[in-house]
Amino acid sequence: MWIFTTFQSDNGALLFGRLFGTYRPFPHISPAKSIQGVFGGYILPYLSLLIFVYIPSSYFTPHLEHMDALIISVVSATLAIGGDLTESFLKRVAGVKDSGLLFPGHGGILDRLDSLVWVTPFIFYYTTYFSSHN
C-alpha cells in the first residue's frame, strides 16, 4: 500500500501538473511543480485507495474504511510532496540536476525514492496502530 499510495500521489501530481499546471510557487526549488499538480497529488491517491474500500480484504489487500482512505491519502500526499521538495532543494543547493547515474534525465535514484522515504513510516504506523481494521 505504501508504494501504491506514494506512486499514485506522484502520478496525480505529474498528470494534473502537465494538464492544468499554470501557477508554479517554487521556481527556485523545483521549477516544474505547480499548485494544480499538488491537487492531483491529493486526488489520485484517494480515488485509488477507494479500491480497498470496496474489495474484500485478503492476505495481499487490506480493507479500508472511507476515513482510512482519506487520512492515508491526505497525509501520504503531504509527506510525498514534502519529500520531493526537500530532495529538489538539496539538489539545487548541491548544484546538480540528477542525484545519480541510475535514472539520468529523471532526477536520479533519489527522485524515485524521495517520497517513499517520508511516506513509508507513516503508512506502517497508521495501518498498524490507527486504522479501522487493525
C-alpha positions as CSV (number, residue, x, y, z in Angstrom):
1,M,0.0,0.0,0.0
2,W,2.9,2.4,0.7
3,I,4.3,2.1,-2.8
4,F,0.9,2.2,-4.4
5,T,-0.2,5.4,-2.5
6,T,3.1,7.1,-3.0
7,F,3.3,6.4,-6.7
8,Q,-0.3,7.5,-7.2
9,S,0.5,10.8,-5.5
10,D,3.4,11.3,-7.8
11,N,1.4,10.2,-10.8
12,G,-1.5,12.5,-9.9
13,A,0.8,15.5,-9.4
14,L,2.5,14.8,-12.7
15,L,-0.8,14.3,-14.6
16,F,-2.6,17.4,-13.2
17,G,0.6,19.5,-13.4
18,R,1.1,18.7,-17.1
19,L,-2.6,19.1,-18.0
20,F,-3.5,22.1,-15.8
21,G,-0.3,23.5,-14.3
22,T,-0.1,27.2,-14.6
23,Y,0.9,28.5,-11.1
24,R,4.4,27.5,-10.0
25,P,5.1,28.7,-6.5
26,F,8.6,27.2,-6.1
27,P,10.6,28.1,-9.2
28,H,13.9,28.3,-7.4
29,I,13.5,24.8,-5.7
30,S,11.5,22.9,-8.3
31,P,10.5,24.9,-11.4
32,A,8.1,22.4,-12.8
33,K,6.0,21.9,-9.6
34,S,2.6,23.6,-9.8
35,I,-0.3,24.1,-7.4
36,Q,-2.5,22.2,-9.8
37,G,-0.1,19.3,-9.6
38,V,-0.4,19.4,-5.8
39,F,-4.2,19.0,-6.1
40,G,-3.6,16.0,-8.4
41,G,-1.2,14.6,-5.8
42,Y,-4.1,14.6,-3.3
43,I,-6.9,13.5,-5.6
44,L,-5.5,10.5,-7.4
45,P,-4.3,8.6,-4.3
46,Y,-7.6,9.0,-2.6
47,L,-9.5,7.8,-5.7
48,S,-7.1,4.9,-6.0
49,L,-7.4,3.9,-2.3
50,L,-11.2,3.7,-2.7
51,I,-10.5,0.3,-4.4
52,F,-9.5,-1.0,-1.0
53,V,-12.8,0.2,0.5
54,Y,-14.9,-1.8,-1.9
55,I,-13.0,-5.0,-2.4
56,P,-12.9,-7.8,0.2
57,S,-9.7,-7.9,2.1
58,S,-7.2,-10.8,1.7
59,Y,-3.7,-11.5,2.7
60,F,-2.4,-9.1,0.0
61,T,-5.1,-6.5,0.1
62,P,-6.2,-4.5,3.2
63,H,-9.8,-3.4,3.8
64,L,-10.1,0.3,4.4
65,E,-12.9,2.5,5.5
66,H,-13.6,5.8,3.7
67,M,-12.0,7.7,6.6
68,D,-8.8,5.5,6.4
69,A,-8.5,6.1,2.7
70,L,-9.0,9.9,3.2
71,I,-6.4,10.1,6.0
72,I,-3.9,7.9,4.3
73,S,-4.2,9.8,1.0
74,V,-4.0,13.3,2.6
75,V,-1.1,12.6,4.9
76,S,0.8,10.5,2.4
77,A,0.4,13.1,-0.3
78,T,1.6,15.8,2.1
79,L,4.6,13.8,3.0
80,A,5.3,12.8,-0.6
81,I,5.3,16.5,-1.7
82,G,7.5,17.4,1.3
83,G,10.0,14.7,0.4
84,D,10.0,15.7,-3.2
85,L,10.6,19.4,-2.5
86,T,13.2,18.6,0.1
87,E,15.2,16.4,-2.3
88,S,14.8,19.0,-5.1
89,F,16.1,21.7,-2.7
90,L,19.1,19.5,-1.7
91,K,19.9,19.0,-5.4
92,R,19.7,22.8,-6.1
93,V,22.0,23.5,-3.1
94,A,24.5,20.9,-4.4
95,G,24.2,22.3,-7.9
96,V,23.3,19.1,-9.6
97,K,20.4,18.2,-11.9
98,D,20.4,14.4,-11.2
99,S,21.1,12.7,-7.9
100,G,23.0,9.8,-9.7
101,L,23.5,8.0,-12.9
102,L,20.9,5.2,-12.5
103,F,18.0,7.3,-13.9
104,P,19.6,10.1,-15.9
105,G,17.2,12.8,-17.0
106,H,14.7,11.8,-14.4
107,G,16.4,13.3,-11.4
108,G,18.4,10.2,-10.4
109,I,17.6,7.5,-7.9
110,L,16.7,9.9,-5.1
111,D,13.8,11.3,-7.3
112,R,12.4,7.7,-7.3
113,L,12.8,7.3,-3.6
114,D,12.3,10.8,-2.0
115,S,8.6,10.4,-1.4
116,L,8.8,6.8,-0.3
117,V,11.3,7.7,2.5
118,W,8.8,10.0,4.1
119,V,5.6,8.0,3.4
120,T,6.7,4.5,4.4
121,P,6.9,5.1,8.2
122,F,3.5,6.9,8.2
123,I,1.8,4.0,6.4
124,F,3.4,1.4,8.7
125,Y,2.3,3.2,11.9
126,Y,-1.1,4.2,10.7
127,T,-2.0,0.7,9.4
128,T,-0.5,-0.9,12.5
129,Y,-2.0,1.3,15.2
130,F,-4.7,3.6,14.0
131,S,-6.6,2.1,11.0
132,S,-10.2,1.0,11.5
133,H,-9.3,-2.7,10.9
134,N,-6.1,-3.4,12.7
